[in-house]
Each structure stands twice: as structure tokens, then as C-alpha cells.
């Protein structure tokens, strides 16, 4: 196969793979955004249903603990 055709084939494969990767990344970004907004709605509903200040403080303490553990794993 001539070198020009090999080069052209290589460019076409790269172009298609980059378009597929971009499409997949955009789809994943949309899915994560939708999931985050749904989670936010659920958490707001739970927070509104908690009546006592002690319950709210306990939930916040748990969330902060989980976030702190996650931060230590990242480092």
C-alpha cells in the first residue's frame, strides 16, 4: 500500500477515534450532571424533613467525615 494511503488511513482512524472519545466524554458529562442534580434534590428533601438541630448536625458531621476520608485517599 502506498505511503500516502497509509498516512490517510492513519489520519482517518485518529479523527474517528477522537470524535468518538469526545462524544463519549460529552455523554458522560451530561449523565454526571443529571445525577448530581438529582442527588442535590434528594438531599434537599431529606434536609427539609429533618426537624431537630441535633439530627442535622449529626448528618453534617457524617458528611464531613466522609469527605475528609475521601480527601486523605486522594493525597
N, C-alpha and C positions, 0 to 999 in steps of 0.2 A: 504494500500500500504506500503510495507516495507520502512524503513527509507533510505536505500541505494538508492532505486529508486527515492524517493522524492528529495534527495540530487542531484542525477544525473540529474533529470529533472530541478531542480533549476539551476544547472551549465550550462546546455544546453540553457536555456532561457536567462541567463545572457550573455553567449557567443554570441548568435544570436543578442541580443539587442545591445551589444557593437559593433558588426560588422556592424549592420545597422546604428548605430549612427556615426561610423567612416566613413562609405560610404556617408552618408548624409552630414557630415561636409566637406568631400573632394569635393563633388559635389558643395556645396555652395561656398567653397573657389575658385574653378575653375570659377564659374559663376561670383563671385565678381571681380575676377582678370580680366576676359574678359570685364566686364562692365567698370572697371576702365581704362583699356587700350583704350576702345572705347571713353570714356569721355575725356581722355587725347588727343586723336586725334582730336576730335571735338573742344576742347578748343584751341589747337594749330592752327587749321584752322581759328577759329574766331579771334584769336590774330593776325594772319598774315594778315587778311583782314582789321583790324583797322589801318587806316592811320595816324591819328593825335595822338600826345603825350597826349593831353587832354583826348581823349576818352580812351586811355589805362590807364591813371591814374584814371579816373572815375571808370572803370571796376575793377581795383585793389582795389580801396577804397571800393567798394561794396563787393568784395570777402573777404577782411579783416574784414569788419563789420560783415558779416555773420559768419565767423569763430570765431570772438570774441563772438558773441551771443551764438554760439554753445558751446564754452568753458565755458561760465557762466552757461549754463544749466547743463553741466556735473558736475560742482562743486556743 
